[in-house]
Amino acid sequence: MSPFRDPPIIQSHGGPGTIRFLLIDRDEACPLSTARDPETPIREPLDTTARLVTPERVQFLYPVAGPFRRSAAYLVDLLVLGILATLGFFLSSALTLGSDAATGPALAILFGLVWGYGAVCEGLFNGQTVGKRLAGLRVVSVQGVPITGTQAALRNLIGAVDGPFPFLYLPGLSSMLLTSRFQRLGDLAAGTMVVVEGSAPTSAMPRVDAAALGGLLPYLPLRVAAGSELARALSDYVRRRPRFGPDRLEEIARPLALMLRARHPLPESASSDAVLCAFYHRLFLGE
């Protein structure tokens, strides 16, 4: 019985030197005897990048916004709130003809702005307030997908504890400095983080050159179906194929290529390596 949680997906049977690929998250290909136990935690490098790995072993890198850049966005939002509050006061004064009764509507408008500005903007505008948009920031979930309205409301509600009263921003700053993704208390409660939107998240997805495809793309549909195990097996294979020569690649790829040939009418003359590369290209790159 193998001591590992996940069984091999692609394996080459033979004499000494046999290579077995293991489905171990972000691990390198290695012989079975020296593979790392998947229960052992992986240490991430200390930087300002959030690494998210999909079930298909595709890694995305998100540059995380630190306290200083978020402070600039916060100051812009304070300015916007001040302008809106001033306009609200003039509006309430106009509605009450300048009487003392204007205080009530003005306070109601101020209350709505303080508690609703961030939640409404982030919920309606895909994680951005005016300040975040000008600073090139966006709130996303910790899975890297757009936040929901509930997450926007929760992070801003809990964010009241992070604000100037009653602890002078200390809980929020302490939380940001103690978390790898610079999450304040509201982010931790809502499962969100703030990323820099200067460029799209970087994908660590390897590409295969045209020669490796063997002209097989016309034989495959534009969309191919694959389960998570097949997707991970193809990703592992393409990521590690530069390490092996043509003969070894053919030996490793043959079992999986036979299964893929049964699904699609591919030329018999095509190598097993080309079959796996072409199927990977269609599945992950869609080109």
C-alpha positions, 0 to 999 in steps of 0.5 A: 500500500502506497503511503501517499494520499493521491495515486500516480496518474501517469507512470512508466513501468520498467527496470531501474530508473522508472519514473512515477509522477505523483499528484502532489500540490506544487511538488516537483516530479521525483522518484516515488522513493524520495517524494515528499509526504503531501501532509507536510506543509509547504512554506511560501516565500515571503513576498507580496504575491498571493499564489492561488492554485486551481484544482487543475494545478494552474497557478495564478499570482496576485500582487497584494496591496500593502498598507501604504497603497491602501492608505492612499485609496482610503484618503481619496474615499474620505475626500469623496465622503466629505464631498457627498456629506456636504452635498447632502447637508445642502440638500437637506437644508434646501428641503427644509427651507434652511430651518433647524429641521435640516439637522435630522435629514443631514445626519441620516444622509451622513449615517448612510454614507459612512455605513453604506458607501464602501459596501455599495461601491464594492458590491456594484463596481466589482470590488472598487470604490472611487479611491481604489479605482484611482489607486489601481486596487480591487477587492477580490475573494481569497479564491481570486474571484469577484466578491459578492454583495454579502462579502462587500457588506461584511468587510465594511461592517467589520471594518468599523472596528478597523477605523479611527474609533475607538482604537485609532486604526490599530486593529486593522494595521496590526491584522494587515502586518500579521497576515501574509495577504495584508488582510484587515479584520474585515477581510478576514471575516469576509474572506477577501483581499485587496490586490493591485490591478495594474496588470492581470493576474499572472498565470504560471501555466506552461505553453507548448511550442507548435512543433510539439503539437504535431499538427493535431489541433485540427483533429480536436474540437475547440472544447474538450472535456476532462475531469480534474484528474486528467487535467492535473495529469496533463498539466504535470506532464507538460510542466515536466516534459523538458526534462526527458528525451523523446524515447522516455517521453513516448514511454511515459505518455503512451498509456494516457495517449491510448485513452485519448485516442479512443475518444478522438480520431487522431492520426496513428502516425502521431506520437504519444507526446504530441497527443498529450501536448495537443490535448493540453493545448486545447484544454487549458489554452483553448486555441 
